[in-house]
Amino acid sequence: MLDILLSSTSQGLLWSLLAIGVFLTYRILDIADLTTEGSFPLGGAVAAVILAKDPTTWPTSIQSLFDVHYMVAPIIALLFAFIAGMLAGLVSGLLHTKLKIPALLAGIITMTGLYSINSRIMGAPNISLIGTDSIFSHAQSLGFSKINSAIVVGAIIVFIIILLLVLFFKTEIGLATRATGDNIEMSEANGIKTDNMKIIGYMLSNGCIALAGALLVQNNNFADLNSGIGTIVIGLASIIIAEVLFKNKSLGLRLITIVIGAILYRFILACVLELRVDPADLKLFSAIILVICLSSPLIQKKLGFSKLGKRKGGAN
């Protein structure tokens, strides 16, 4: 059981960045964005290509940096993956705000286009990174095991991302972005350029999602063109689990609870696998878990009403 818990924690920390990215559009902006399923493998594709490329073929300026800092390649891979995800979010944001395409369709269009772009970037359906340096292999060189290295690195990166997001949403632009999601009409009446705020939200969201893809590629030592299928369900399930267990929290605490939700979600899936369920059925179980989480407030409410009704009936 301890091994399952440690494995779930390591995977949950890495996947939590995906859930945080989905949270930014789904809860902050109140937008259902399906770009997720394209930006996640995009981050992985960009990271894989950078890590698989021989550093001696890099530009001289970057090579000199590589010679000084041996961890620069994995970090550059994460940075470029985040930027690529932001660009994907920019495209969806422009389609939605400037061309007035509904958010759901804008995400589908971008996701569809990204499949071809990811294929072009990778040049193959998958890329193996076995034997290449990663941020996790460097952590293992310090004496950490594979699982512990994922936990340590994941915790550090998640902490940095949450801290930066909390600081951003306390700025004037961040507050305007939150106001846009809360009440777009009132925001426009107060002079907020809501279209720009939506675009910023799209970019931050998909940047975090692509970063998650890049981290998981480095941890798994391979990139897969189809890795984005079903990722939106993983993100939503983590968010809903967090909201069911932890209610009425501040933004910073909500982001932390999403991390806990992602870990619990991975723990549930790990327990399902222990029952010798076919791994091919995991997507089905993911969907079932999401349905249960989404319907739990309604079930609790109805159970509460039925108990109240019984008490009233007994009083009469």
Helices and strands as residue ranges (DSSP letters): H 2-23, I 24-28, H 36-52, G 55-57, H 60-68, H 72-97, H 103-122, E 126-128, H 135-140, H 146-168, H 172-182, H 184-189, H 194-220, E 222-224, H 231-245, H 251-274, G 279-281, H 282-315
